[in-house]
Amino acid sequence: MKRDKVIVTKRRYGLLRMFILIVVLSAEFIFTVEAGSSKVGDSNFIWLYTAYIMLTILFFANSHSKGVYLKYEAALSLVIKCVVINLITGFFLCALSEIESKGGLWLRLFAMTVINIISISLVCIFMDWYARLKNPQGRSMLHICEPGTELDEYEGCDIFYIDDFPDTEKLSEKISRYDQVYLHDLTAWHRNIVMKLCFEKEITVFCTVRVADILLKSYGIAQDADIPVYYCTSFGIGRASAFIKRCFDIGASLAALIITSPVMLITAVLIKCEDGGPVIYSQTRCTKDMKEFKIYKFRSMAQSDDGKVCLATEDKHRITRVGKIIRRYKIDELPQFVNILKGEMSIVGPRPERPELMAEAVREIPEFMLRTKVRAGLTGYAQVRSCYNTSYQEKLLWDLMYIQNFSLLLDIKIMIMTVFAIFSGNIREV
């Protein structure tokens, strides 16, 4: 399969998109308040409108968390922030206006939020189309790698194997023929050479990510004598952020248990009626600091006494009829909200591995242990962005990307992406 196209959203169009969104949202705001005859008053309306614009600029100026700028997530960030802005505006309107029916105000604000979401989606689609029109992806890309590197998925693409001591002039001439350059696991010395050439010629560069690259994502800049130096003091989620995350987990898991209780009750009855076996299946997994715990799931397989540890895909013949349905829509994972309440898991985080598989992964990649810096999660970045049968290395990169870029907004986005992925049939194994 030929892969010569990288999915990317251009930052250079962020200001233009923000300007368009402010104009669109402002028009909708004015229409909503004026059409509702809310008697806000001229002076109060001016202050409220100014506050709305300032909030919009403040929230939308950084449309994503901590520099992670992946396709679809930027639009999702805008939607979430728009909902927050409208909620804040609603409380201000209730305080400043003389409305006979507060319910009517919130109904209009809800309608405005729906229109906002549609507007944001259309603006993002337009800006994506405009960006691709101005800067078509994959026009001409050169893949550069070390000798002996296997790039089977890039078969048919232009591949250049860099020498141990490359001729800089020839390399520069080669790079000049392309619009984009893709660096595959180059040594730091080779990567430094190529990136300087690309910077000089203003050529877009893509680099495969390494663990050290992600850890430096949260760097600070200090000065040593007369030279700038990087320093890194972020080693996971801080205490304050962890406390906020824990509070969010408790509230969200309680709400989820209440909302999904009818579904869980029906599932339990169906499992019991099918073969009379136990409803809940537990298995030992590893969470933060390699602490072992029992993870809960609705049983989706016929009972087995062999105790053999294997991947779910290797034992598909044992999946029951009810199991096929609850696996398809991830209903079998719902009991894990109890694990979350107990503090063994979080809603979002690296998926917990079995101790045997964890030991195997650590033997293969020692850095895999870094995933245990945070609690294991019901869903995670690797589940909505990667594949179930992907390598340990790729899972590690996505999980570290989440850990080093944690924010409550990112958690909410991953949760929303998980729901969409489940119903679209694109969810990875969780």
Buried (B, 14 or more C-beta within 10 A) or exposed (E): EEBBEEEBBBEEBBEEBBEBBBEBBBEBBEEBBEEBEBEBEEEBBEBBBEBBBEBBEEBBEEBBBBEBBBEBBBBBBBBBBBEEBBEBBBEBBBEBBEBEEEEEBBEBBEEBBEBBBEBBEEBBEEBBEBBEEEBEBEEEBBBBBBEEBEBEEBEEBBBBEBEEEBEEEEBBEBBEEBBBBBBBEBEEEBBEBBBEBBEEEEBBBEBEBBBEEBBBBBEEEEEEEEEEEEEEEBEBBEEEEBEBBBEBBBEBBEEBBEEBEEEBEEBBEBBBEBEEEEBEBBEEBBBBEEEBBEBBBBBBBBEEEEEEEEEEEEEEEEBBEBBEBBBEBBBBBBBBBBBBBEBBBBBBBBBBBBBEBBBBBBEEBEBBBBBBBBBBBBBBBBBBBBEBEBEBBBBBBBBBBBBBBBBBBBBBBBBBBBEEBBEEEEBBBB
